[in-house]
């Protein structure tokens, strides 16, 4: 596997590696969201069609790993799990963290955990809700559609506020996040309209392009970075559809689509 770029630490930037996996260099910390590093191949009822732009050894050690959920291999595959558990800190929902074990810390939606930054400041990681399927989907005993899934909001003095959606299909949930966190600068949105015929009659489990554009408008973000739209066979919409939806909404200026493994600088 050949790296497209050297992932040397950046002073405020994000790169998507393929699937849901994003590397965020923020406040001197390297944060990796939903690591998936396996090669292409079957994963139970899901099929991975392409590996990441770079392998985990190129990414290097993370200071923090964010795991939106652990039950679906397209968000945490075998090598991704090993990478996460080798890090000093994993932030996840409480149920997910309980399954993962140390060093995972379970943080309930709307609660936060603060991490020290190398510059002496702090980075606050807040978990936020996500609905991994249609609003009327059957819910488990904890009220989750599909399984426990969380997103994340990253904030800190002198840093842009970054929202990482996780696998969320609910505009209502996005609206509640926007109400509680009114100044989101950057949104990393899992799109691709994932569909599995055995779940919810094949209805979308994640945002499609139209709903991603609506989410961007509701959030008022200045920059939108799409993730989780390729690398697995169950995505029903690719990058072209996402770009078209943002163009139809008049929001193309917000969207940043770069080759996987390419840094997108963050606003200051």
FINU-789969 format. One record per residue: residue in one letter; chain; x, y, z of N, C-alpha, C, O in turn. Coordinates in steps of 0.05 Angstrom, whole numbers, always signed. Example, Ala and Ser with C-alpha at 12.3 -4.5 7.8 and 13.67 -1.06 7.14 Angstrom:
# residues 2
{a,A,{+264,-114,+156},{+246,-90,+156},{+264,-66,+156},{+285,-66,+169}}
{s,A,{+257,-45,+142},{+273,-21,+143},{+258,+1,+157},{+268,+23,+161}}
END
This chain:
# residues 268
{x,A,{+17,-24,+0},{+0,+0,+0},{+18,+25,+0},{+36,+27,+17}}
{x,A,{+12,+43,-18},{+29,+66,-22},{+16,+91,-11},{-7,+97,-19}}
{x,A,{+28,+106,+7},{+17,+130,+18},{+16,+152,-4},{+35,+155,-19}}
{x,A,{-6,+166,-5},{-8,+188,-23},{+8,+212,-14},{+19,+227,-30}}
{x,A,{+8,+216,+12},{+24,+238,+24},{+36,+227,+50},{+29,+206,+60}}
{x,A,{+55,+243,+60},{+66,+237,+86},{+48,+250,+107},{+43,+274,+105}}
{x,A,{+38,+235,+126},{+20,+246,+145},{+35,+258,+169},{+30,+251,+192}}
{x,A,{+53,+276,+163},{+66,+291,+184},{+46,+309,+198},{+26,+317,+186}}
{x,A,{+50,+314,+223},{+31,+329,+239},{+27,+357,+227},{+46,+370,+218}}
{x,A,{+2,+365,+227},{-6,+391,+216},{-15,+410,+237},{-22,+402,+260}}
{x,A,{-15,+435,+231},{-25,+456,+249},{-54,+463,+242},{-60,+485,+232}}
{x,A,{-71,+444,+248},{-100,+448,+242},{-108,+439,+215},{-110,+455,+197}}
{x,A,{-114,+413,+211},{-122,+402,+185},{-136,+375,+189},{-133,+362,+210}}
{x,A,{-151,+367,+169},{-166,+341,+169},{-160,+327,+143},{-158,+340,+122}}
{x,A,{-157,+301,+144},{-156,+285,+120},{-174,+260,+124},{-174,+248,+146}}
{x,A,{-189,+253,+103},{-205,+229,+103},{-189,+207,+89},{-178,+212,+67}}
{x,A,{-187,+184,+101},{-170,+162,+90},{-186,+142,+73},{-174,+124,+61}}
{x,A,{-213,+144,+73},{-230,+125,+60},{-249,+113,+80},{-242,+112,+104}}
{x,A,{-273,+105,+71},{-293,+97,+91},{-298,+120,+110},{-299,+143,+102}}
{x,A,{-302,+114,+136},{-308,+135,+155},{-283,+147,+168},{-284,+165,+184}}
{x,A,{-260,+136,+161},{-235,+142,+176},{-224,+170,+170},{-218,+176,+147}}
{x,A,{-222,+186,+190},{-212,+214,+187},{-190,+218,+207},{-192,+209,+230}}
{x,A,{-170,+233,+199},{-148,+241,+217},{-151,+271,+221},{-151,+286,+201}}
{x,A,{-153,+280,+246},{-155,+308,+252},{-131,+316,+269},{-127,+306,+290}}
{x,A,{-116,+335,+259},{-94,+347,+274},{-105,+374,+284},{-108,+393,+269}}
{x,A,{-109,+375,+310},{-123,+398,+323},{-111,+404,+349},{-109,+387,+367}}
{x,A,{-101,+429,+353},{-90,+437,+378},{-65,+421,+386},{-60,+417,+410}}
{x,A,{-50,+411,+366},{-26,+396,+373},{-31,+366,+378},{-13,+351,+384}}
{x,A,{-56,+358,+376},{-64,+330,+381},{-71,+316,+355},{-83,+329,+337}}
{x,A,{-65,+291,+352},{-74,+275,+330},{-97,+258,+339},{-95,+241,+357}}
{x,A,{-120,+263,+326},{-145,+250,+333},{-154,+233,+308},{-155,+244,+286}}
{x,A,{-159,+208,+312},{-168,+191,+290},{-196,+181,+296},{-202,+170,+317}}
{x,A,{-214,+186,+277},{-242,+179,+280},{-248,+154,+265},{-241,+151,+241}}
{x,A,{-262,+135,+278},{-271,+110,+266},{-249,+96,+248},{-252,+95,+224}}
{x,A,{-228,+86,+261},{-206,+75,+245},{-215,+48,+231},{-225,+30,+244}}
{x,A,{-210,+47,+205},{-214,+22,+190},{-190,+19,+171},{-186,+34,+153}}
{x,A,{-174,-1,+177},{-149,-5,+163},{-147,-32,+149},{-126,-38,+137}}
{x,A,{-168,-49,+150},{-166,-75,+136},{-165,-71,+106},{-173,-51,+95}}
{x,A,{-154,-91,+93},{-154,-92,+63},{-183,-99,+54},{-200,-107,+70}}
{x,A,{-187,-96,+28},{-213,-104,+17},{-219,-133,+21},{-201,-150,+22}}
{x,A,{-245,-139,+25},{-254,-167,+29},{-279,-168,+44},{-290,-148,+53}}
{x,A,{-290,-192,+48},{-316,-195,+62},{-312,-191,+92},{-292,-199,+104}}
{x,A,{-333,-179,+104},{-335,-176,+133},{-363,-184,+141},{-380,-167,+145}}
{x,A,{-368,-210,+143},{-395,-219,+149},{-414,-212,+127},{-408,-219,+104}}
{x,A,{-436,-198,+133},{-455,-191,+112},{-448,-166,+97},{-463,-157,+79}}
{x,A,{-425,-153,+104},{-416,-130,+90},{-390,-137,+75},{-375,-155,+82}}
{x,A,{-385,-122,+53},{-362,-127,+37},{-346,-101,+34},{-357,-80,+24}}
{x,A,{-321,-102,+41},{-303,-79,+38},{-291,-80,+10},{-279,-100,+2}}
{x,A,{-294,-58,-5},{-285,-58,-33},{-259,-44,-37},{-248,-45,-59}}
{x,A,{-249,-30,-17},{-223,-17,-20},{-211,-10,+7},{-226,-4,+26}}
{x,A,{-185,-12,+9},{-171,-5,+34},{-167,+25,+37},{-175,+40,+19}}
{x,A,{-155,+34,+59},{-151,+62,+64},{-129,+73,+46},{-113,+59,+35}}
{x,A,{-129,+100,+44},{-108,+113,+28},{-81,+108,+39},{-61,+106,+24}}
{x,A,{-78,+106,+65},{-53,+100,+78},{-58,+80,+101},{-80,+79,+112}}
{x,A,{-38,+64,+108},{-40,+45,+129},{-35,+58,+156},{-27,+81,+158}}
{x,A,{-41,+42,+177},{-39,+53,+204},{-11,+61,+212},{-7,+79,+228}}
{x,A,{+9,+47,+200},{+37,+55,+208},{+44,+82,+196},{+62,+95,+207}}
{x,A,{+31,+90,+174},{+36,+116,+163},{+22,+138,+179},{+33,+159,+184}}
{x,A,{-2,+131,+188},{-16,+150,+206},{-1,+155,+232},{+0,+177,+242}}
{x,A,{+11,+134,+242},{+26,+136,+267},{+7,+136,+291},{-17,+135,+288}}
{x,A,{+19,+137,+315},{+2,+136,+339},{-17,+159,+341},{-10,+182,+335}}
{x,A,{-41,+153,+350},{-61,+174,+356},{-59,+182,+385},{-52,+166,+402}}
{x,A,{-65,+207,+391},{-68,+216,+418},{-96,+209,+429},{-99,+202,+452}}
{x,A,{-116,+210,+411},{-143,+203,+418},{-156,+189,+394},{-152,+198,+371}}
{x,A,{-171,+168,+399},{-187,+155,+378},{-216,+159,+385},{-224,+154,+408}}
{x,A,{-232,+167,+366},{-261,+170,+369},{-274,+146,+355},{-270,+141,+332}}
{x,A,{-291,+131,+370},{-305,+109,+359},{-335,+114,+361},{-346,+114,+383}}
{x,A,{-348,+119,+338},{-377,+124,+339},{-393,+100,+347},{-413,+102,+361}}
{x,A,{-384,+76,+338},{-396,+51,+346},{-378,+28,+338},{-362,+31,+319}}
{x,A,{-381,+6,+351},{-362,-17,+347},{-375,-41,+335},{-360,-60,+329}}
{x,A,{-401,-42,+331},{-414,-67,+323},{-414,-71,+293},{-419,-93,+283}}
{x,A,{-407,-50,+277},{-407,-53,+248},{-379,-50,+237},{-366,-30,+243}}
{x,A,{-369,-69,+222},{-341,-69,+214},{-334,-47,+195},{-311,-41,+191}}
{x,A,{-354,-34,+182},{-348,-11,+165},{-340,+14,+181},{-331,+33,+170}}
{x,A,{-344,+13,+207},{-336,+35,+224},{-313,+27,+243},{-299,+44,+253}}
{x,A,{-309,+2,+248},{-287,-8,+264},{-281,-36,+256},{-293,-55,+266}}
{x,A,{-262,-39,+238},{-254,-66,+228},{-232,-77,+246},{-226,-66,+267}}
{x,A,{-221,-100,+238},{-203,-114,+256},{-177,-98,+262},{-170,-94,+285}}
{x,A,{-165,-88,+241},{-140,-72,+245},{-147,-45,+257},{-131,-34,+272}}
{x,A,{-170,-34,+251},{-178,-10,+264},{-182,-13,+294},{-175,+5,+309}}
{x,A,{-194,-35,+302},{-198,-41,+330},{-171,-43,+344},{-167,-32,+366}}
{x,A,{-152,-58,+332},{-126,-61,+344},{-112,-33,+347},{-99,-28,+367}}
{x,A,{-115,-17,+326},{-103,+10,+327},{-115,+26,+350},{-101,+40,+365}}
{x,A,{-142,+26,+352},{-155,+41,+373},{-146,+33,+401},{-140,+49,+417}}
{x,A,{-145,+7,+405},{-139,-4,+432},{-110,+0,+439},{-102,-3,+462}}
{x,A,{-93,+6,+419},{-65,+12,+425},{-60,+42,+431},{-38,+50,+438}}
{x,A,{-81,+58,+428},{-78,+87,+434},{-82,+92,+464},{-92,+75,+478}}
{x,A,{-73,+116,+473},{-76,+121,+502},{-105,+127,+510},{-111,+125,+534}}
{x,A,{-122,+135,+491},{-149,+142,+499},{-168,+138,+475},{-163,+147,+453}}
{x,A,{-190,+124,+481},{-212,+121,+462},{-237,+134,+474},{-244,+128,+497}}
{x,A,{-250,+151,+459},{-276,+162,+468},{-298,+149,+452},{-297,+148,+427}}
{x,A,{-319,+139,+466},{-341,+126,+453},{-365,+129,+471},{-364,+141,+493}}
{x,A,{-388,+119,+462},{-412,+118,+479},{-407,+98,+501},{-390,+81,+499}}
{x,A,{-423,+99,+522},{-419,+81,+545},{-421,+52,+539},{-405,+36,+549}}
{x,A,{-441,+44,+523},{-444,+15,+516},{-420,+6,+499},{-409,-16,+504}}
{x,A,{-413,+21,+480},{-390,+15,+463},{-365,+13,+479},{-349,-6,+476}}
{x,A,{-360,+32,+496},{-336,+32,+513},{-335,+8,+531},{-313,-3,+535}}
{x,A,{-358,-1,+541},{-358,-25,+558},{-350,-50,+543},{-337,-67,+554}}
{x,A,{-357,-51,+517},{-349,-74,+501},{-320,-73,+494},{-306,-93,+494}}
{x,A,{-310,-49,+488},{-282,-46,+479},{-263,-50,+502},{-241,-62,+499}}
{x,A,{-270,-41,+526},{-251,-43,+549},{-230,-21,+548},{-231,-4,+531}}
{x,A,{-211,-23,+566},{-189,-3,+567},{-174,-2,+541},{-168,-23,+529}}
{x,A,{-168,+23,+532},{-169,+49,+544},{-194,+65,+537},{-193,+89,+537}}
{x,A,{-216,+51,+531},{-240,+66,+522},{-254,+79,+545},{-257,+67,+567}}
{x,A,{-263,+103,+541},{-278,+119,+561},{-306,+123,+550},{-309,+135,+528}}
{x,A,{-326,+115,+565},{-354,+119,+556},{-364,+146,+564},{-363,+154,+588}}
{x,A,{-373,+162,+545},{-383,+188,+549},{-412,+190,+538},{-416,+186,+514}}
{x,A,{-431,+196,+555},{-459,+197,+546},{-464,+221,+529},{-450,+242,+532}}
{x,A,{-483,+220,+510},{-489,+243,+493},{-495,+268,+510},{-510,+267,+530}}
{x,A,{-482,+290,+502},{-483,+316,+514},{-463,+320,+537},{-460,+342,+547}}
{x,A,{-451,+298,+545},{-429,+300,+565},{-402,+303,+550},{-401,+299,+526}}
{x,A,{-381,+311,+565},{-356,+318,+553},{-333,+306,+568},{-335,+299,+592}}
{x,A,{-310,+304,+554},{-285,+297,+567},{-264,+316,+556},{-263,+322,+533}}
{x,A,{-247,+326,+574},{-226,+345,+567},{-199,+333,+566},{-191,+317,+584}}
{x,A,{-184,+339,+545},{-157,+328,+540},{-137,+351,+540},{-142,+372,+528}}
{x,A,{-115,+348,+554},{-94,+368,+554},{-80,+370,+527},{-75,+350,+514}}
{x,A,{-75,+394,+518},{-61,+399,+493},{-32,+405,+498},{-24,+414,+519}}
{x,A,{-14,+398,+478},{+15,+403,+482},{+21,+433,+487},{+42,+439,+499}}
{x,A,{+4,+451,+478},{+10,+480,+481},{+1,+490,+508},{+2,+514,+513}}
{x,A,{-9,+472,+525},{-18,+481,+552},{-48,+486,+553},{-59,+490,+575}}
{x,A,{-62,+486,+530},{-91,+490,+530},{-105,+464,+533},{-94,+444,+542}}
{x,A,{-131,+464,+527},{-147,+440,+530},{-164,+436,+505},{-171,+456,+491}}
{x,A,{-171,+411,+499},{-190,+404,+478},{-213,+390,+492},{-209,+370,+506}}
{x,A,{-237,+399,+487},{-261,+387,+498},{-274,+370,+477},{-280,+380,+455}}
{x,A,{-279,+345,+484},{-292,+326,+465},{-320,+320,+477},{-322,+307,+498}}
{x,A,{-340,+329,+464},{-368,+324,+472},{-380,+303,+454},{-378,+305,+429}}
{x,A,{-393,+283,+465},{-408,+264,+449},{-436,+276,+444},{-447,+289,+462}}
{x,A,{-446,+270,+421},{-473,+280,+413},{-488,+256,+401},{-476,+237,+393}}
{x,A,{-515,+258,+401},{-531,+235,+391},{-527,+231,+361},{-519,+249,+346}}
{x,A,{-533,+207,+352},{-535,+199,+324},{-557,+178,+322},{-561,+162,+340}}
{x,A,{-571,+178,+299},{-592,+159,+294},{-584,+144,+269},{-584,+155,+247}}
{x,A,{-577,+118,+272},{-565,+102,+251},{-587,+88,+235},{-588,+63,+234}}
{x,A,{-605,+104,+224},{-627,+93,+208},{-651,+112,+208},{-648,+134,+218}}
{x,A,{-673,+103,+197},{-697,+121,+195},{-708,+128,+223},{-706,+112,+241}}
{x,A,{-720,+151,+224},{-731,+160,+250},{-751,+141,+262},{-753,+138,+286}}
{x,A,{-766,+127,+245},{-787,+108,+255},{-776,+80,+258},{-792,+61,+261}}
{x,A,{-750,+76,+256},{-738,+50,+259},{-742,+39,+287},{-743,+54,+306}}
{x,A,{-744,+13,+289},{-747,+0,+315},{-723,+7,+332},{-700,+7,+324}}
{x,A,{-729,+13,+357},{-708,+21,+376},{-703,+0,+397},{-721,-15,+404}}
{x,A,{-678,-2,+407},{-671,-21,+427},{-679,-11,+455},{-692,+10,+457}}
{x,A,{-672,-26,+475},{-681,-19,+502},{-669,+8,+511},{-680,+21,+529}}
{x,A,{-647,+17,+499},{-635,+43,+506},{-645,+65,+488},{-635,+88,+490}}
{x,A,{-664,+59,+470},{-674,+80,+452},{-658,+84,+427},{-663,+104,+413}}
{x,A,{-640,+66,+420},{-623,+69,+396},{-635,+55,+372},{-646,+34,+374}}
{x,A,{-633,+68,+349},{-639,+55,+323},{-614,+41,+314},{-593,+53,+311}}
{x,A,{-617,+15,+309},{-595,-2,+299},{-577,-10,+322},{-574,-34,+329}}
{x,A,{-563,+9,+335},{-546,+4,+358},{-538,+31,+369},{-544,+52,+358}}
{x,A,{-523,+31,+391},{-513,+56,+402},{-493,+68,+383},{-473,+55,+375}}
{x,A,{-498,+93,+374},{-480,+108,+357},{-479,+136,+368},{-499,+148,+376}}
{x,A,{-455,+147,+368},{-452,+175,+376},{-435,+190,+356},{-420,+179,+340}}
{x,A,{-439,+217,+355},{-421,+235,+341},{-405,+250,+361},{-407,+245,+385}}
{x,A,{-390,+269,+352},{-371,+284,+369},{-369,+313,+361},{-371,+320,+337}}
{x,A,{-367,+330,+381},{-361,+358,+376},{-335,+365,+391},{-333,+361,+415}}
{x,A,{-316,+376,+376},{-289,+382,+387},{-287,+412,+389},{-291,+427,+370}}
{x,A,{-280,+422,+413},{-277,+451,+418},{-253,+457,+435},{-243,+439,+450}}
{x,A,{-243,+481,+433},{-221,+490,+450},{-214,+518,+444},{-219,+528,+422}}
{x,A,{-202,+533,+464},{-194,+560,+459},{-176,+563,+435},{-156,+549,+433}}
{x,A,{-183,+581,+417},{-166,+586,+394},{-169,+566,+372},{-155,+567,+352}}
{x,A,{-188,+546,+375},{-191,+525,+355},{-219,+528,+342},{-238,+538,+354}}
{x,A,{-221,+519,+317},{-248,+517,+305},{-264,+495,+319},{-253,+476,+329}}
{x,A,{-290,+499,+319},{-308,+478,+330},{-314,+458,+307},{-324,+466,+286}}
{x,A,{-309,+433,+312},{-311,+412,+292},{-332,+391,+301},{-330,+381,+323}}
{x,A,{-351,+386,+283},{-371,+365,+288},{-365,+341,+271},{-362,+344,+246}}
{x,A,{-362,+317,+283},{-358,+292,+269},{-383,+276,+273},{-390,+268,+296}}
{x,A,{-398,+271,+252},{-426,+261,+254},{-428,+233,+264},{-448,+226,+276}}
{x,A,{-409,+215,+258},{-415,+187,+260},{-436,+179,+241},{-444,+195,+223}}
{x,A,{-447,+155,+243},{-468,+145,+225},{-495,+155,+234},{-509,+142,+250}}
{x,A,{-502,+178,+223},{-528,+191,+231},{-544,+196,+206},{-533,+206,+186}}
{x,A,{-570,+190,+207},{-588,+195,+184},{-609,+215,+191},{-627,+220,+174}}
{x,A,{-608,+227,+214},{-631,+243,+225},{-625,+273,+223},{-606,+283,+236}}
{x,A,{-641,+287,+207},{-639,+316,+207},{-649,+328,+233},{-640,+349,+242}}
{x,A,{-669,+315,+245},{-679,+324,+271},{-656,+324,+292},{-654,+343,+308}}
{x,A,{-640,+304,+291},{-617,+303,+310},{-597,+325,+304},{-586,+337,+322}}
{x,A,{-592,+329,+278},{-574,+351,+270},{-584,+378,+280},{-569,+395,+290}}
{x,A,{-611,+382,+278},{-622,+407,+287},{-619,+411,+318},{-614,+433,+327}}
{x,A,{-621,+389,+333},{-617,+391,+362},{-588,+397,+368},{-582,+413,+387}}
{x,A,{-569,+385,+353},{-541,+392,+357},{-536,+421,+351},{-521,+435,+366}}
{x,A,{-547,+431,+329},{-543,+459,+322},{-555,+478,+343},{-544,+499,+348}}
{x,A,{-577,+469,+355},{-589,+486,+376},{-571,+488,+401},{-569,+509,+413}}
{x,A,{-559,+465,+408},{-543,+464,+432},{-515,+474,+427},{-502,+484,+446}}
{x,A,{-505,+471,+403},{-477,+479,+396},{-480,+498,+372},{-476,+489,+349}}
{x,A,{-485,+524,+376},{-493,+541,+354},{-470,+551,+337},{-476,+564,+317}}
{x,A,{-446,+546,+343},{-423,+558,+328},{-405,+536,+317},{-381,+537,+321}}
{x,A,{-416,+517,+302},{-400,+496,+289},{-387,+508,+264},{-400,+518,+247}}
{x,A,{-360,+506,+263},{-345,+516,+240},{-341,+495,+218},{-343,+501,+194}}
{x,A,{-336,+470,+226},{-330,+449,+207},{-347,+425,+214},{-350,+417,+237}}
{x,A,{-359,+413,+193},{-375,+389,+196},{-363,+366,+179},{-361,+369,+155}}
{x,A,{-356,+344,+192},{-347,+320,+178},{-371,+302,+178},{-379,+291,+199}}
{x,A,{-384,+299,+155},{-410,+285,+153},{-406,+257,+140},{-396,+256,+118}}
{x,A,{-415,+236,+154},{-417,+210,+141},{-441,+209,+123},{-464,+213,+131}}
{x,A,{-435,+205,+98},{-456,+206,+77},{-457,+178,+63},{-453,+158,+76}}
{x,A,{-463,+178,+37},{-463,+153,+23},{-489,+137,+22},{-492,+118,+8}}
{x,A,{-509,+146,+39},{-535,+132,+40},{-532,+102,+42},{-541,+87,+24}}
{x,A,{-518,+93,+63},{-514,+65,+67},{-541,+50,+69},{-559,+59,+83}}
{x,A,{-543,+27,+55},{-567,+12,+55},{-561,-18,+58},{-543,-28,+44}}
{x,A,{-575,-32,+75},{-573,-61,+78},{-601,-72,+77},{-618,-64,+94}}
{x,A,{-607,-89,+58},{-635,-97,+52},{-648,-109,+77},{-672,-107,+80}}
{x,A,{-633,-123,+94},{-644,-136,+117},{-651,-116,+140},{-664,-124,+159}}
{x,A,{-643,-91,+137},{-648,-71,+157},{-667,-49,+147},{-661,-36,+128}}
{x,A,{-690,-46,+161},{-708,-24,+155},{-717,-23,+126},{-719,-2,+114}}
{x,A,{-722,-47,+114},{-731,-49,+86},{-712,-35,+67},{-721,-25,+46}}
{x,A,{-687,-35,+73},{-667,-24,+55},{-666,+7,+55},{-654,+19,+37}}
{x,A,{-680,+19,+74},{-679,+49,+75},{-652,+58,+85},{-637,+43,+98}}
{x,A,{-645,+83,+79},{-618,+93,+84},{-612,+93,+114},{-628,+101,+131}}
{x,A,{-588,+85,+121},{-578,+84,+148},{-560,+108,+155},{-554,+113,+178}}
{x,A,{-552,+122,+134},{-536,+147,+137},{-546,+168,+118},{-565,+163,+102}}
{x,A,{-535,+192,+120},{-544,+214,+103},{-539,+208,+74},{-519,+196,+67}}
{x,A,{-558,+217,+57},{-552,+219,+28},{-543,+248,+23},{-542,+264,+41}}
{x,A,{-538,+254,-2},{-528,+281,-9},{-547,+303,-2},{-540,+324,+9}}
{x,A,{-573,+298,-8},{-593,+319,-3},{-595,+325,+27},{-596,+348,+35}}
{x,A,{-596,+304,+43},{-598,+308,+72},{-572,+319,+84},{-572,+334,+103}}
{x,A,{-549,+312,+72},{-524,+323,+81},{-523,+353,+75},{-514,+369,+92}}
{x,A,{-533,+362,+52},{-535,+390,+46},{-554,+404,+66},{-548,+426,+75}}
{x,A,{-576,+391,+72},{-594,+403,+91},{-581,+405,+119},{-584,+425,+133}}
{x,A,{-566,+384,+126},{-552,+384,+152},{-532,+407,+153},{-530,+421,+173}}
{x,A,{-518,+411,+131},{-498,+433,+130},{-511,+460,+134},{-501,+477,+148}}
{x,A,{-535,+463,+121},{-549,+489,+124},{-559,+492,+152},{-558,+515,+163}}
{x,A,{-570,+471,+164},{-580,+473,+192},{-557,+480,+211},{-560,+496,+229}}
{x,A,{-534,+467,+207},{-511,+471,+225},{-499,+499,+221},{-487,+510,+240}}
{x,A,{-501,+510,+198},{-488,+536,+192},{-458,+534,+190},{-444,+553,+195}}
{x,A,{-448,+510,+183},{-420,+505,+182},{-407,+521,+158},{-420,+525,+138}}
{x,A,{-382,+529,+162},{-368,+543,+141},{-354,+523,+122},{-347,+530,+100}}
{x,A,{-350,+499,+131},{-334,+479,+116},{-347,+451,+122},{-351,+444,+145}}
{x,A,{-352,+437,+100},{-364,+410,+103},{-345,+390,+89},{-338,+394,+65}}
{x,A,{-337,+369,+103},{-320,+349,+92},{-335,+322,+92},{-342,+312,+113}}
{x,A,{-341,+311,+68},{-356,+286,+68},{-338,+262,+73},{-314,+262,+66}}
{x,A,{-349,+242,+87},{-335,+217,+93},{-354,+194,+90},{-378,+198,+89}}
{x,A,{-343,+170,+89},{-359,+145,+91},{-378,+142,+67},{-401,+134,+70}}
{x,A,{-369,+148,+43},{-385,+145,+19},{-372,+125,-1},{-383,+121,-22}}
{x,A,{-350,+113,+6},{-337,+94,-11},{-322,+74,+5},{-319,+76,+30}}
{x,A,{-312,+53,-8},{-297,+32,+5},{-313,+9,+15},{-301,-11,+24}}
{x,A,{-340,+10,+13},{-357,-12,+22},{-380,-15,+2},{-389,+5,-9}}
{x,A,{-389,-39,-3},{-409,-44,-24},{-437,-34,-17},{-453,-32,-35}}
{x,A,{-443,-29,+8},{-470,-22,+16},{-476,+8,+14},{-498,+17,+21}}
{x,A,{-457,+24,+4},{-463,+52,-1},{-479,+54,-27},{-472,+42,-47}}
{x,A,{-500,+70,-27},{-517,+73,-50},{-513,+99,-65},{-525,+104,-86}}
{x,A,{-496,+117,-55},{-491,+143,-68},{-461,+149,-65},{-450,+148,-43}}
{x,A,{-449,+157,-87},{-420,+163,-87},{-416,+193,-86},{-434,+209,-82}}
{x,A,{-391,+201,-91},{-383,+229,-88},{-397,+246,-109},{-405,+269,-102}}
{x,A,{-402,+236,-133},{-415,+253,-153},{-443,+261,-144},{-451,+284,-148}}
{x,A,{-458,+242,-132},{-484,+249,-123},{-484,+269,-100},{-502,+286,-98}}
{x,A,{-464,+267,-83},{-462,+286,-60},{-456,+314,-71},{-468,+333,-62}}
{x,A,{-437,+315,-90},{-430,+341,-101},{-454,+353,-116},{-459,+377,-114}}
{x,A,{-469,+337,-130},{-493,+347,-144},{-514,+357,-125},{-526,+378,-130}}
{x,A,{-518,+343,-103},{-538,+352,-83},{-530,+379,-71},{-547,+396,-67}}
{x,A,{-504,+383,-65},{-495,+408,-54},{-498,+430,-75},{-504,+453,-68}}
{x,A,{-493,+424,-100},{-496,+444,-121},{-525,+452,-124},{-532,+475,-126}}
{x,A,{-544,+432,-123},{-572,+438,-125},{-581,+456,-102},{-599,+473,-106}}
{x,A,{-569,+452,-79},{-577,+468,-55},{-562,+495,-55},{-568,+512,-37}}
{x,A,{-545,+500,-74},{-529,+525,-74},{-508,+526,-52},{-501,+548,-43}}
{x,A,{-499,+503,-44},{-480,+502,-21},{-453,+490,-30},{-437,+481,-12}}
{x,A,{-447,+490,-55},{-422,+478,-65},{-397,+491,-52},{-377,+478,-48}}
{x,A,{-400,+517,-46},{-377,+531,-35},{-369,+521,-7},{-346,+525,+1}}
{x,A,{-387,+507,+6},{-381,+496,+33},{-366,+469,+31},{-351,+462,+50}}
{x,A,{-369,+455,+9},{-361,+427,+7},{-331,+426,-1},{-323,+439,-20}}
{x,A,{-316,+409,+14},{-288,+404,+6},{-285,+375,+0},{-287,+358,+18}}
{x,A,{-280,+368,-25},{-276,+341,-33},{-248,+339,-45},{-243,+349,-67}}
{x,A,{-231,+326,-31},{-203,+322,-40},{-197,+293,-41},{-210,+277,-27}}
{x,A,{-176,+284,-55},{-169,+256,-55},{-163,+246,-27},{-151,+261,-11}}
{x,A,{-170,+222,-21},{-165,+211,+6},{-135,+212,+12},{-118,+206,-5}}
{x,A,{-129,+220,+36},{-101,+223,+44},{-90,+251,+39},{-67,+256,+44}}
{x,A,{-107,+270,+30},{-99,+297,+25},{-110,+315,+47},{-133,+313,+54}}
{x,A,{-93,+332,+58},{-101,+349,+80},{-119,+372,+71},{-116,+383,+50}}
{x,A,{-140,+377,+87},{-157,+401,+84},{-151,+419,+108},{-157,+412,+130}}
{x,A,{-139,+443,+103},{-134,+461,+125},{-159,+470,+139},{-180,+474,+126}}
{x,A,{-158,+473,+165},{-181,+482,+180},{-181,+512,+184},{-159,+524,+186}}
{x,A,{-204,+525,+184},{-205,+554,+190},{-196,+559,+218},{-199,+543,+236}}
{x,A,{-184,+583,+222},{-174,+590,+248},{-193,+609,+261},{-189,+618,+284}}
END
